[in-house]
Amino acid sequence: MRLFAASIGTETNTFAPIPTALESFHEAFYALPGQHPEDAKLCTAPLWVARRRARAEGWTLIEGSCSWAEPAGLVSRQAFEQLRDEMLGQLRAALPLDGVVLGLHGAMVAHGYDDCEGDLLEQVRAIVGPAVPIGVELDPHCHLTRKRVSNATLIICFKEFPHTDFVARGEEVVELTLRAARGEIKPVMSVCDCRMIGSFPTTIQPMRAFVDKFSALEGKDGVLSVSAAHCFPYADVPEMGARMLVITDDRRADGDRLAMALGEEFFAMRGKTLPPYHTPDEVIDLALTERGPVVIADPSDNPGGGAPGDSTVILRRLIERGVKGATLGPMWDPMAVRLCFMAGVGGQLRLRFGGKTAPTSGQPIDALVTVKSLVREAYQTFVDAALPLGDSAAIEFDGIEVVLITKRNQAFGADLFTGMGVTLADKRLVVVKSTNHFHAAFSPLASRVLYCDSGGPIPRDHRQVPYTRVQRPIWPLDEAARPVLLEC
């Protein structure tokens, strides 16, 4: 048995002001063949799982390159084509193969390419031929396009949001690809286009029960896998939107019926899957009525969705209202971090930080700050993955502590704060720049979790997003939208 594994990933916000270049991938994560570390990353789980299984079971794994860039704006044509062609060259050199497993986020858009992953899979299929199974793991915030489904043998999305199951889904991709390579199964994919845009955290109802329901169908009546592709709402590409994917063992008609039934159930949940969102003042008012720590999420400035992560809107209201015992992070400001390192731990300086990237980032904060801690090449954890923050600084002023970072990232782990010497148990308010990935680590620490729409660059009301290319009709832009079965 000979398998090839590799990974390319990023999530492209086509409205974001920050371009994604080749150096964006090299800065965030890049590993040449055989150099992937011994811990799984968000989009490299298939390679990591395949490496362990190949060692244990005695078959041959040929590793390709793995790369990841933090979500931002359009990927340059040169960056995508170089990373793609590098992987394709490694694939050709690995022939003959019995299977291919790829870790792809699924929402990459580059100059000249609306569907980067579809283009990649089309070329992979042309190289390995029609008989070699291609297994793919995708983030649910992907675009589940026809081109991807027609060229892959099987696609599996993470089921959870926050994505705590990326390794488990990688294990499924590898297992099913191996079974397909041995001729034990014949995967057939059925897709329902739900014709809706939304956000679907699995930590709350009704999405929690829906995921549990369709997960329980797997392994019965020929159903191999079920995935909900949530969509990535901040990409203006034709096939953006939520879709249901059912993989059966050569049972096309049954798969089509189940995909449509689940797709209609998913569509019926539209508008009911989000927690309530509050304005900055409303969320501060609510938080101050609770015993701390209250965790406040600001998804509208979530770097995980391509936002800069330098909005000062909530922080400014905390300052203006004289709120003490609060902390906020991460705030992306490499220059401010550099100045803090120049001042040193315990040093005081008049620092201008935040509010640099876009009008929606608000105005910079000017404050006399004390540098509380400095860490070179800091990181935070998510599940078992270490996520780099670059050189980082914790500053303190007016009873508020802020974590400043160099490598743009959202809040995942509580060690974003504690690793910088910022305690959380004694805080009244903990403000995190994240949509829902923070939830696994922060909700056990919180007396209450609240959500704020601070007017950042990723609006929570998708009717405010200036789409021009998304296929219509689609909810909530069009009330007439209804689910349809896709012919792939």
JOQUIFEN-V229640 format. One record per backbone hydrogen bond with DSSP energy under -1.0 kcal/mol. CO is the residue of the C=O (numbers start at 1). NH is the residue of the N-H. E is the energy in kcal/mol with one decimal. If there is no record, write none. Layout:
BEGIN
((CO,NH,E) (CO,NH,E))
END
This chain:
BEGIN
((1,60,-2.7) (2,98,-3.2) (2,99,-1.2) (3,62,-3.2) (4,101,-2.9) (5,64,-3.2) (6,103,-2.1) (7,67,-1.4) (9,69,-1.8) (13,16,-1.7) (18,73,-3.8) (20,76,-2.4) (22,26,-1.9) (23,27,-2.2) (24,28,-1.7) (25,29,-2.2) (29,68,-2.3) (31,66,-2.5) (32,35,-2.7) (41,44,-1.1) (44,48,-2.2) (45,49,-3.1) (46,50,-2.5) (47,51,-2.5) (48,52,-1.7) (49,53,-2.5) (50,54,-2.7) (51,55,-1.8) (52,56,-2.0) (53,57,-2.9) (54,58,-1.8) (60,3,-2.5) (62,5,-2.0) (65,7,-2.0) (66,31,-2.8) (67,9,-1.3) (68,29,-1.2) (72,13,-3.3) (74,20,-2.3) (75,111,-2.3) (76,80,-2.2) (77,81,-2.8) (78,82,-2.1) (79,83,-2.3) (80,84,-3.0) (81,85,-2.7) (82,86,-2.0) (83,87,-2.0) (84,88,-2.7) (85,89,-2.3) (86,90,-1.8) (87,91,-2.3) (88,92,-2.4) (89,93,-2.0) (90,94,-1.0) (92,95,-1.0) (99,4,-1.8) (100,135,-3.2) (101,6,-1.3) (102,137,-2.4) (103,8,-1.3) (105,139,-2.0) (106,143,-2.5) (107,12,-3.2) (108,116,-1.4) (109,75,-2.4) (110,113,-2.6) (113,110,-2.2) (115,119,-2.4) (116,120,-2.5) (117,121,-2.7) (118,122,-2.2) (119,123,-1.8) (120,124,-2.5) (121,125,-2.7) (122,126,-1.7) (123,127,-1.6) (124,128,-2.5) (125,129,-2.1) (133,100,-2.1) (134,153,-2.3) (134,154,-1.8) (135,102,-2.5) (136,156,-2.6) (137,104,-2.4) (138,158,-1.7) (140,142,-1.6) (140,231,-1.8) (143,145,-1.9) (145,149,-2.0) (146,150,-2.6) (147,151,-1.1) (148,152,-2.4) (154,136,-2.2) (156,138,-2.3) (161,202,-2.0) (162,164,-2.5) (165,169,-2.5) (166,170,-1.5) (167,171,-2.2) (168,172,-1.6) (169,173,-2.3) (170,174,-2.3) (171,175,-2.5) (172,176,-2.7) (173,177,-2.1) (174,178,-2.5) (175,179,-2.3) (176,180,-2.3) (177,181,-2.4) (178,182,-1.8) (179,184,-2.4) (180,183,-1.1) (186,250,-1.6) (188,248,-2.5) (190,246,-2.7) (191,486,-2.8) (192,244,-2.3) (193,484,-2.3) (195,475,-2.4) (196,242,-2.8) (204,208,-1.9) (206,210,-1.8) (207,211,-2.6) (208,212,-2.0) (209,213,-2.2) (210,214,-2.5) (211,215,-2.1) (212,216,-1.4) (215,218,-1.2) (217,220,-1.5) (220,223,-2.3) (222,249,-2.4) (223,219,-3.3) (225,247,-3.0) (227,245,-2.9) (229,243,-2.1) (234,14,-1.2) (235,237,-1.6) (237,240,-1.6) (238,471,-2.0) (242,194,-1.8) (243,229,-3.1) (244,192,-2.5) (245,227,-2.8) (246,190,-2.8) (247,224,-2.9) (247,225,-1.6) (248,188,-2.3) (248,250,-1.5) (251,255,-2.8) (252,256,-2.8) (253,257,-2.2) (254,258,-2.3) (255,259,-2.7) (256,260,-2.3) (257,261,-2.3) (258,262,-2.8) (259,263,-2.4) (260,264,-2.5) (261,265,-1.7) (262,266,-2.7) (263,267,-2.5) (264,268,-1.8) (266,269,-1.3) (267,270,-1.8) (269,272,-2.3) (278,453,-2.3) (279,283,-2.8) (280,284,-1.9) (281,285,-2.5) (282,286,-2.4) (283,287,-2.3) (284,288,-2.2) (286,289,-1.2) (287,290,-1.5) (293,447,-2.9) (294,430,-2.8) (295,450,-3.0) (296,432,-2.8) (297,452,-2.8) (298,301,-1.3) (299,302,-1.7) (300,458,-2.0) (302,305,-2.0) (302,307,-1.8) (303,306,-1.7) (309,332,-2.6) (310,355,-3.4) (312,316,-3.0) (313,317,-1.6) (314,318,-2.1) (315,319,-2.3) (316,320,-2.9) (317,321,-2.0) (318,323,-2.3) (319,322,-1.2) (325,428,-3.0) (325,429,-1.4) (326,401,-2.2) (327,431,-3.0) (328,403,-2.2) (329,433,-1.4) (331,405,-2.4) (333,337,-2.1) (334,338,-2.2) (335,339,-2.2) (336,340,-2.0) (337,341,-2.2) (338,342,-1.8) (339,343,-1.7) (340,344,-2.3) (344,347,-2.2) (347,371,-2.8) (349,369,-2.6) (351,367,-2.0) (353,365,-2.8) (358,361,-2.1) (359,362,-1.5) (361,312,-2.2) (365,353,-2.1) (367,351,-2.7) (369,349,-1.9) (370,396,-2.1) (371,346,-3.3) (373,394,-2.4) (375,392,-2.6) (378,389,-2.8) (378,390,-1.0) (380,387,-3.8) (382,385,-2.6) (385,382,-2.4) (387,380,-2.3) (389,406,-1.7) (389,407,-2.7) (390,378,-1.8) (392,375,-2.4) (393,404,-3.4) (394,372,-2.6) (394,373,-1.5) (395,402,-2.1) (396,370,-2.5) (397,400,-2.4) (399,325,-1.6) (399,326,-1.4) (400,397,-2.5) (401,328,-1.9) (402,395,-2.6) (403,331,-2.7) (404,393,-2.3) (405,333,-2.0) (413,416,-1.9) (414,417,-1.7) (414,418,-2.2) (415,419,-1.4) (417,420,-1.8) (417,422,-2.2) (418,421,-1.7) (424,427,-2.0) (428,294,-2.5) (429,327,-1.7) (430,296,-2.9) (431,329,-2.1) (432,298,-2.5) (432,434,-1.1) (433,411,-1.9) (436,439,-1.6) (438,442,-2.6) (439,443,-2.0) (442,445,-1.3) (448,295,-2.3) (450,297,-2.7) (451,278,-1.7) (461,464,-2.2) (462,465,-1.1) (465,467,-2.2) (474,478,-1.8) (475,197,-2.5) (478,481,-1.2) (484,193,-3.0))
END
